[in-house]
Amino acid sequence: MTDLGPTTTSALGTATERELLTSARAGDDDAFGRLVEPYSRELHIHCYRMLGSHTDAEDAMQEALLRAWRGLPRFEGRSSLRSWLYRIATNTCLRAIERRPKRVLPIDYGPAADPHDALADPVNDPIWLEPYPDTALALHGPTGPDARYEQREAVELAFIAALQHLPARQRAVLILRDVLGFSARETAAVLETTPVSVDSALQRAHKTVDERLPMQTQQQTLRLIADDELSGLVERYLAAWERNDVDVVVAMLAEDAKIAMPPLPSWYIGREEIAAFLRLYPLAESHRWRMLPTSANGQPALAGYLWDEDADAFVPNCLTVLTLRDDRIEEITAFLAPDLFSHFVLPASIAA
């Protein structure tokens, strides 16, 4: 794999980086690890934006790093190591997209359900969007002057969901240009195309994404809510859920609120429908919950632990991401995927 051209972000500059590169080319895998480690978090987030899945991003990162290791002899250092790694990671993701279905949320999968009907069977194929832990977001790398989105805006659930509706190369173009701030020429070098093609793909991508994004991002909404008000809202929701208090939860919702629970394809819209669903299922009297506040995709979130008699403890059940509109909850997305808890630095269980 050849380098990007000299127009990319600055080429290898520090003596330490040059020394590590020399050692890595000589077969020192420890030097290679130290060489790429400063970029690993931002590359992982890049893969997540491309693929919509923390799990898939892990796989893509491993494959990309293996390709980088094997391609080191052909990296001459005329361009930045960071740009070269982004090229490898982007093309690895493009190949992954060819092999797998796009990741979506239940709201994009089918129409709203009736809460009085039986729950639909879960769809356990890898088609569902996954949340991303905020603990990794603070380590994101720099962006170029052409970036259109803030880094935290560009990981919100609505943004990641909108990206998945783009053809793969349009998705890559929008992320490289509007999120990372690569120039049209740099992006064309990554995708082995022309700047004219990049600009054309970006225009088409804007049309699709802009139609799917809300008028106001979550970051804009959260900036208008005082920290104590936000923490109070999360605590009220948490306490009401632990009390199985449907009325209080519903009172916190917008009139047209939605709730979804992938991998269940069923989702519900409106306060009355959501209230009926909550009483019948998650907040039925037979359920006991413990909730821990966390954050995901730049949004407030809660880890839900459900009482398990056999384990004699509260065990991981759902990772719930809240989407707000003003001071109301607009969407509740509860990911019924206990295996995701390990990515969020959460306890494996909670004792009685």
SENUTOR-231459 format. One record per residue: x, y, z of N, C-alpha, C in turn. Coordinates in steps of 0.1 Angstrom, whole numbers, plus 5000, padded with zeros to 4 digits. Example, Ala and Ser with C-alpha at 12.3 -4.5 7.8 and 13.67 -1.06 7.14 Angstrom:
BEGIN
513249435078512349555078513249675078
512849785071513749895071512950005079
***
This chain:
BEGIN
500849885000500050005000500950125000
500750224991501550334990501050444999
501950545002501550655010500550745004
499850825013499150935007500051045003
499651134995500451234989500951335000
501851424996502351515006501451625010
500151625005499251725009498551685022
498751565027498051515039498651585051
498051555063498451605075499951585077
500651655085502151655086502651515086
503851495079504451365078505151335092
505751215092506451175105507351285109
507251335122508051445126508851425138
508451345148509151335160510251225159
511351245166512451155166511951015171
511151025181510650895187509850815177
508950885170508150815160508950755149
510050825145510950775134511650655139
512150665152512850545157511950425159
510750445163509850335164509450275151
509350365141509050315127510250225122
511450275125512650195120512650055127
512350055140512349925148511249835143
510049895141508949815137509149755123
509849825114510149775101511149655102
511949655113512849555115512249425121
510949435124510249325129509949335144
510149445150509849465165508449495167
507649395171506149415172505849505184
506749505194506549595206506649745201
507649775192507749905187506549945178
506049845171504849875163503649915172
503449835183502349865192502450005197
503750045201503950185206503750285196
504050255183503950345172502450375169
501550275169500150295166499250325178
499750305190498950325202498250465203
499050575200498450705201497250725192
497050645181495950665172494850555173
495050465183494150355183492650385187
492550485196491150515201490450595190
491050685183490350765173490050675161
490950575158490650485147489550395150
489450355163488350275167486950345166
486950475170485750555168485450565153
486450585145486250595130485550465125
486050355129485450225125484050215130
483750255142482450255148481450335139
481950455136481050545127480750475114
481750405108481550345096480650225097
480750145108480050015109478850015118
478750115127477550125136477550025147
478749965150478749855159480149855166
480049855180481349845187482049715184
481249605183481849475181482449465167
481849515157482349525143483649615143
483549725150484749815151485949745156
485749665167486849585172487449495162
486649425154487149335144487849405133
487249525129487849595118489249655123
489349705135490549755140491649645140
491349525145492349425145492849395131
491849385121492249355107493149475102
492749595105493449715100494849715105
495049685118496349695124497249585118
496649465116497349355109497849395095
496949465088497349515074498449615075
498349705085499349805087500749745090
500749645099501949575103502649515090
501749445082502349385070502749485059
502049605060502349705050503449805053
504049795065505049885070506249905060
506749795054507849815045507549905033
506249925030505850005018505550145023
505550175036505250305041506550385042
506750485034508050565033508050685042
506950715049507050835058506950965052
506550975039506451105032505151175037
504151095041502951155047502851115061
501751165068501651135082501250985084
501750935095501350795099499850785101
499350895107497850895111497050885098
497350965088496650955075496750815069
497950765069498150625064497250525071
497250535084496350445092494950465089
494450585087493050605084492750545070
493650555061493450495048493250345050
494050275057493950135059492650095067
492350175077491150145085489850165077
489850275069488650305061488450195050
489450155044489250045034488949915040
489449885052489049765059487549775062
487049885066485649905069484749885056
485249945045484549925033484349785029
485449705031485349565028484349495038
484349535050483449475060481949505056
481749625052480349665048479849575037
480749535027480349455016479849315021
480349275033480049135037478949125047
478449245052477549245063476349335061
475149305066474049405065474349525073
473649635069473849765076473149745090
473649825099473149825113472049935114
470949905120469849995121469249985135
468350075138467550075150466150015147
465449965156464049915153463150015146
463350145149462450245143462650245128
463850205123464150195109463850055103
463549965112463349825107461849795103
460949855110459549825107458649925114
457349915113456350015119456249995134
455650095140455450085155454449975158
454649915170453849795174452749845183
451749755185450749775195451149705208
451249775219451749715232450849595237
449649595232448749485237448949355229
449649365218450049245211451249175217
451449055215452648985220453949045214
454949045222456249095217456749015206
457249075196457849005185459148935189
459448825183460648755187461948835183
462948825192464148905189464848865176
465348955169466148935157467648935161
468248815162469548805168470648815157
470248835145471348855134472048985137
473249005133473949135136473549245127
472249295130471749405122471449525130
471649515143471249635152472449725155
472149855154473149955159473549925173
474749955177475249935191475650065197
475550085210475950205216477450215218
477950335220479450355222479750425235
480650375243480950435256481550565255
481050665263481650795263483050795268
483450695276484850695282485850705271
485550655259486550655249486550785240
485450865241485350975233486351085236
486751105248487651215252488951195246
489351075241490651055236490751075221
489651125215489651145201490751235196
491251215184492351295179491851425173
492751505167492451635162491651625149
490951735145490251745133490751855124
490451845111490951945102489952065102
490352175095489552295095488252285088
488152175079486952155071485852075079
486052035091485151955098483852035100
482751965098481352025098480751995112
481051885118480351835130481351835142
480851865153481651845165481851695167
482951665174483251515175482151445183
481551505193480551435201479251435193
478951535185477751535177477851415167
479051395162479251285152479351145158
478951125170478750995175477350975182
476551075181475151065187474450955179
473450895186472750785180472050815167
471450935167470750975155471750995143
472951045146473951065135474450925130
474750835140475250705136474250635128
472950645132471850575125471750635111
471850765110471750825096472850785087
474050765093475150725084474950585078
474250505086474050365081473150355068
472450465066471550465054472350515041
473650545043474350595031475050475025
475250475012476150375005477550385012
478250275012479550265019480450385016
480750405003481750515000481250655003
479950675002479450805006479550825021
479350715028479550715043481050755046
481950685039483350715042483650865038
483150915027483451045023482951145034
481651125038481151225048481951225061
482351105065483051095078484451165076
485151135066486451185064486451335062
485451385054485351535051484751605063
483551565067482751655076483051625091
483551505094483851475108485351495111
486151445103487651455105488251575099
487551635089488051755083489151735073
489251615067490151585056489751675044
490751715036490451795024489851695014
489251755003488851674992489951594986
491151654985492251584979492751464988
492851495001493151385011492151275010
490851305010489851205010489951124997
490151194986490351114973491551024974
492651064980493750974982493450844990
492650865001492250755009491450655001
490450704993489550624986489950594971
491150634968491650614954490650654943
490250784945489350834935489850984932
488951064927489251204924488551304933
489151424936488451524944487051554938
486851554925485551584919484551474924
484951354923484051244928483751254943
484751294950484551314965483551424967
483651534960482651644962481251604958
481151524947479851474943479251384953
480051284958479551194968479151264981
479851364985479551444997478251514996
477951574984476651644982475551544984
475651424978474551324979474451274993
475551265000475551215014474851325023
475151445021474451555028472951545027
472451525015471051525013470351415021
470951295021470351185028470451205043
471651245048471851255063470951375068
470951485061470251605066468751575067
468251485059466851455059466451365072
467451295077467251205088467651265102
468451375102468851425115467851525121
467751525134466751625140467251765138
466451865140466752005138467852045148
467851985160468852025170469551895175
470851905175471651785180471451775195
471851655200471851635215472851725222
473951755216474951835222474351975224
473652025214473052155215471952155226
471152045226470152035236470752035250
471751955252472451935265473052065270
473552145261474152275265473152375270
471852355267470852445272470252395285
470652275290470252225302471352235313
471052295324472052305334472452165339
473752155344474252025348473351965359
472952045369472151995380470751955375
470252025365468951985359469051855352
470151835345470351705337470451595347
471351605357471551505367470251475374
469451575377468151555384467251475375
467151505362466351435353466751285353
468051255352468451115351468151045365
468351115376468051055389466551025391
465751115386464251095387463850965378
464450965366464150845358464650715364
465850725370466450605376465550555388
465250655397464450625409463050565405
462450625395461050575390461150435385
462250415377462350275371462550175382
463350205392463650115403462350095412
461450185412460250175419459150115411
459450085398458350035389457250135388
457650265388456650375388456450425374
455450365367455150395353454750535351
453850585360453350715359454450825359
455450815367456450905368457350905355
457650785351458450765338457750835327
456450805325455650855314455551005315
455451065327455351205329456551275324
457651205323458951265319459151265303
458151205297458251185282457651295274
458151315262457451405253456251335248
455251405243453951345238454251245228
455151265219455451175208456651085210
456951065223458150985226458150845220
459350785219459450655214460250565223
460050435223460850345231461150225222
462450185221462850065213463749985221
463849855218464649765226465349655218
466249695209466949595201467649495210
467649365207467249305194465749275192
464849325200463449315198463149415187
462449365176462049465165460849555169
460149515180458949595184459449725190
458749835186458949965193457550035194
457550135202456250195205456450355205
455350415202455350565201454150625208
454350735216453250795223453250755238
452850855246452850825260451950705264
450750705259449750595262450250455258
450850455246451350325242452550275250
453350375253454550335261454150295275
453150365281452750335294452150195295
451350155285450850015284451949915283
452949945274454049855273454849835286
455149945293455849945305455149855316
453849875317453149805327453049655324
453049625311452949475308454249405308
455349485306456649415304457749465314
458549565311459749585319459349635333
458249705335457949765348456749685355
456549565350455549485357455949455371
455049435380455349415395456349305397
456449205388457249095391458749125389
459049235383460449275380461049365390
462249345394463049435403464249475396
464549605397465649675389466549745398
467849755394468849845398469349915386
469550045387470050125376471250205380
472250205371473450285373473550385362
473750515365473950615355475350595348
475350615335476550615327476250715315
477050705304476850785293477350705280
476650735269476950665257476550755245
477450755235477150835223476950985226
477651035236477551175239476151205246
475451105251474151125256474051055270
473151105279472951035291472450895289
472850805298472550655296472450595310
471750475311471650405323471850255320
472650195329472750045329471749985337
470949895331469849835339470149695343
470049665356470349535361469049475367
468649355362467449285366467749175376
466849165386467049065397466948925391
467848845395467948705390467948615403
466948535405466848455417467948355417
468248295406469348195405470648245409
470948365404472248435407472248505421
471048515427470948595439471548735438
471348795427471948925424471248995413
471449125411470949195400472049175388
471549125377472449095366472249185354
473249215346473049305334471949265325
471149365321470049335312469949425300
470049555303469949655292470749775294
471249835283472049955283471150065276
470550155284469550245279470150385276
469950425264470450565260469250655259
469250765265468150865265468450975255
467451005247467551125238466551225243
467051345244466251455251465751555240
464651615243464151735236463751835246
464451945247464252035258464451965271
463451965280463651895293462851765294
462451715282461651595281462451485274
462151355277462751245271462051215258
462751225247462151205233462251055229
463350995232463450855228464250775240
463750655242464450565251464850445242
466150425241466650315233467350215243
466750105246467250015256467849895248
469149885248469849775241469949655250
469149555247469149435255470349345251
471449385255472749325251473649325263
473549235273474449235285475849235282
476249175270477649165267478349295264
477449405262478049535260478549605272
478049555284478349615297479949625299
480649525294482049525296482749635290
482149695279482749815272482549945280
481649935290481350065297481850065311
482849985315483449975328482349975339
481449875337480349855346480449725354
479949715366480049585374479349475367
479849355369479349235363477949195370
477749245382476449215389476349315400
475149325406474949405418474349325429
475049315440474449235451473149285457
472349205463471149245469471349345480
***
